[in-house]
Amino acid sequence: MGWLNADLVQAFGVALATVIGAFTARQAAQVRKLRYRVTELETQDGTDIERFRTMVRLIRALLHHRAELTGLLAPDVKAPEPPVIPEWLATEL
């Protein structure tokens, strides 16, 4: 059993600990990146929900405006102004 001496076992243990440490460090870096990405996506989700609500309000206002223009007002009454489109949405329309 000359190959199973204390120095060889210790060297093997150190090498194994180094590999496990490197793998753990790599996993920790990936977890950190994924946590950052999840936080970013949750923030974007909140922004998207608010944009969707704003667009729904705008669509409803435009539908109401269309109804007024198609005959709900008397012919001698001036047509109302269209609703204001948010600046960030104007570029998408």
C-alpha positions in Angstrom: 0.0 0.0 0.0 2.7 2.4 -0.9 0.5 4.5 -3.1 -2.0 5.2 -0.2 0.3 7.3 1.9 -0.7 10.3 4.0 0.8 12.9 1.6 -1.1 11.5 -1.4 -4.4 11.4 0.5 -3.9 14.9 1.7 -3.0 16.1 -1.8 -6.1 14.4 -3.2 -8.2 16.0 -0.4 -6.8 19.5 -1.2 -7.4 19.0 -4.9 -11.0 17.9 -4.3 -11.6 20.8 -1.9 -10.3 23.2 -4.6 -12.6 21.8 -7.2 -15.6 21.9 -4.9 -14.7 25.5 -3.9 -14.4 26.6 -7.6 -17.7 24.9 -8.4 -19.4 26.6 -5.5 -18.0 30.0 -6.4 -19.2 29.6 -9.9 -22.7 28.6 -8.7 -22.8 31.6 -6.4 -21.9 34.0 -9.2 -24.7 32.5 -11.4 -27.2 32.7 -8.5 -26.2 36.4 -8.0 -26.8 37.1 -11.7 -30.1 35.3 -11.7 -31.3 37.2 -8.6 -30.4 40.5 -10.2 -32.3 39.4 -13.4 -35.4 38.4 -11.4 -35.4 41.7 -9.6 -35.1 43.5 -12.9 -37.9 41.5 -14.5 -40.2 42.1 -11.5 -39.6 45.9 -11.8 -40.3 45.7 -15.5 -43.5 43.7 -14.8 -44.7 46.5 -12.5 -43.9 49.1 -15.2 -45.7 47.0 -17.9 -48.8 46.7 -15.7 -49.0 50.4 -15.2 -48.5 51.0 -19.0 -51.2 48.5 -19.8 -53.6 50.3 -17.4 -52.8 53.6 -19.0 -53.4 52.2 -22.5 -56.8 50.8 -21.3 -57.8 54.2 -20.0 -56.7 55.8 -23.2 -58.7 53.3 -25.3 -61.8 53.8 -23.2 -61.4 57.6 -23.5 -61.0 57.2 -27.3 -64.1 55.0 -27.5 -66.1 57.6 -25.5 -64.8 60.3 -27.8 -65.8 58.3 -30.8 -69.3 57.8 -29.4 -69.7 61.5 -28.9 -68.5 62.3 -32.4 -70.9 59.7 -34.0 -74.0 61.4 -32.9 -74.4 61.7 -29.2 -74.0 65.4 -29.4 -76.4 67.8 -31.1 -75.2 68.9 -34.6 -74.8 72.5 -33.5 -72.5 71.7 -30.6 -68.8 71.8 -31.1 -67.0 68.4 -31.1 -64.9 67.8 -28.0 -61.2 67.7 -28.2 -59.7 64.2 -28.4 -58.1 62.8 -25.2 -54.4 63.6 -24.6 -52.1 60.7 -25.6 -49.2 60.2 -23.1 -45.9 61.2 -24.6 -44.3 57.7 -24.2 -47.2 56.1 -26.0 -47.4 58.6 -28.9 -44.2 57.2 -30.4 -45.7 53.7 -30.4 -48.9 54.6 -32.2 
